[in-house]
């Protein structure tokens, strides 16, 4: 299963906008500098009181479909 580590820094209000459906995707950079787009719905699994901050591992199917998000570290 392909995976990529991304850096995410979203405030609580930015997360609420994603949660409310104002955005369907999140666009962020991987730790190696590539742009990555994944479903905003995934943030629900990792959002905290202060938003989402840290490095997360995204896993995708062999066809490129999002499967999971796991925290690797927080900043």
VOZADO-511817 format. One record per residue (C-alpha): x, y, z. Coordinates in steps of 0.05 Angstrom, whole numbers, plus 5000, padded with zeros to 4 digits. Example, Ala and Ser with C-alpha at 12.3 -4.5 7.8 and 13.67 -1.06 7.14 Angstrom:
VOZADO-511817
524649105156 527349795143 
//
This chain:
VOZADO-511817
500050005000 503150674979 503851195033 506451905039 508052345099 505053045098 505553655142 498753945162 497554585201 490254785203 487155225256 480655035291 476655505246 479955225183 478154525206 470954735219 470454995148 472754315122 468153955170 462154375149 463254175077 465854835050 471754455022 471753744995 479353664993 485553865030 491854064993 498354035031 505753895021 509153235035 515553235077 519453155012 516153764979 510753454935 503653724934 498553214960 490953254955 486352824998 479052825021 477553345074 473152835109 479652495132 481053075180 475252845224 479752265247 485352715271 482553395289 483753635360 481754235401 486854685367 485854415297 490653945262 498054045270 503853575255 506353045208 501352515185 502151885143 496951815088 495751125059 492851004991 490550404951 494550174891 489350554850 490851204887 484651234930 485351495001 485050955056 487551235122 491151795160 495651675220 499352185263 506852115261 508752705304 505653355327 508754045329 
//
